[in-house]
C-alpha cells in the first residue's frame, strides 16, 4: 500500500458534494492533493479550436491544461473522488445520542431525532450543551475520517 499525506477533511467535503452540478473532484495519487475541475473548464478539455481557448481568462487556461493532464494525459495518476456522503448523518446522530451519558440530554436528543426536521432539532438541542456539542463534532469527524480512510485503503493508499 502506498503511503501518502492527504487532507481527509477535503476528501470528505468532496465526497459530500453529491450534487456535482458544476464541479468534479480528483485525488492526485502522487502528491495527495485534491483537485477540482469546474464545469466551465471541463467543457474546453477536448476543444480543438485553439483560438477559442486563447480567449479564455488565464485562470481558465490553467484549469483546462490541468484538466487535460488529469483526464487525457495522465489518467493513471489521478483518481475520481466518488460522491456520496462518507457517513449517513442521521445514523451518526442516532449513534451519538445513544452514547450520551447525560440522561436528560440523551432523552432530548432522542425526541429531536424523531421525524422530519431531525437535523435542525438535533443541532438546536446540542447547541445548549457546549461540552457535548464539542464531543459531537469530534465523534462525527472521527467517523467521517474513518470512512475516508477506508476508501483510500480500497484504492491502495494509506493516509499518513
N, C-alpha and C positions, 0 to 999 in steps of 0.2 A: 504494500500500500504506500502511495506517495504521500509524504508529509508536506503540508502546505499551510502557510499562515493565511487565514481568511477572516473576513468580517462576518461573523454569524448573524448579527443583527441585520446587516444589509441584505444578506441572502434571505433571511426570514421576511424582510419587508418586500423583497422581490416576489417571493412565493405568495405573500398575502395579497398582491395586486392581481386578483383573479379576473378583473375585467379586461386587462391588457388591451384597452381600446386604442391607445396611442404609444405603446412602449413594449419593447421586448428586452429580456434580460439574459445575459450570458456570463458564465464564470470562466475566467482565464485560468486554465489548468496549470500554467507555468508560474504566474505571479500571484494568483489568488484574488485578483481584482474582479469586482462585479462591474460589468459594463452594460449600459443600457443603450438601446438604439431607438430613437424616436421614430415614429411612423413617417414623418415628413422627410427623414433621412433615408429610410429603407426604400422609399418609393424611387430613389435615384440609383440604387445599387447596380442594377443591370442597364441603366440608361446608357445608350451608345452615343448619343449626341453630346459631344464634348463642349460645344458652345452653350448648350443648356446648363450644363454643370458649372461652367465658368461664371454664370450669372448668379450663382448661389453665394450667400454670405460665407465668410471664411469658416465660421463655426460649423456650417453645414457641409462645406467641402471636407473638413477634417472628419466629420461624422460619417460621410459617405466613404471616405478612404478606410476608416476603421471598420465600418460595416462590411465592406468588400473583403477586407482581411479575414474577418470573423466568418462570413458566410461562404466566400468563394475561394480565397487563397489558402487559409489555414484552418479549415473546419475541425480538424482533429485537436487543435489547441484549445478550442472553446467548447463549452457545453451549455446548452439551453437550460435555464433555471425554470423548472416546471411551476405552473401556477397551482394554487390550491393552498389554503392555509396549512402551515405545518401542524397545527393542532386545531381541534374544534373548540372555539372559545367558550361555548356554552358548557361543554363537558368539563373544561378546565375549571370554570366557576363552580360547578357542582362538586367536583373533586376537592377543590379548595375548601368550600363551605363545609363539607362533611368532616374535614380535619380541624376546623376551628375549635379551639379549646373552650373559649368563652361561650357558655350555653345560650345566653341571650342573643349574642351576635349570630351564632350558628342558626338559631331559630329565625331571626330576622332575614338572614341570607336565604334560608330555605323558602321562606314566604316570597321574597323578592324574585326568586328564580322560577316561580310558578306562573306560567302563561306568557302572553305577548308582552313585550317591553322589559323582559328579564334583564337584558344588558344594562339598560338605563337604571333600573331599580337597584341592581347589584352595585353599580357604580355609586349611586346615591347613598346606599346603606354603608358601604365600605369607607366612604369619604368621612363619615363621622367617627371612624376608628383609625387614626393615623398610623398606629403601630401595625395594625392588621392590613391597612392599605399597603404599607411598605412590604409586608410579608406576601401579600397577594402579587405585587409586581415581581418580586423575587421568584416566587413559585411559578408564575406564568412564564417569565423569561427562561428559567431553567428547563421547563417542559418544551418550550419552543426550540431552544438551543439543542436539546436532545434530539428532536425530530430533524433539525437541520443537519446535525452530525450524522444521524442515520442515513440521510440522503447522500451526504458526502461520502460516507463509507461505501454506499451502494455503487458509487462511481469510481471507487478505488482511491479516495482521498481521505487522509487522516488530518484533521484540523489540529494545528499547533498554536 
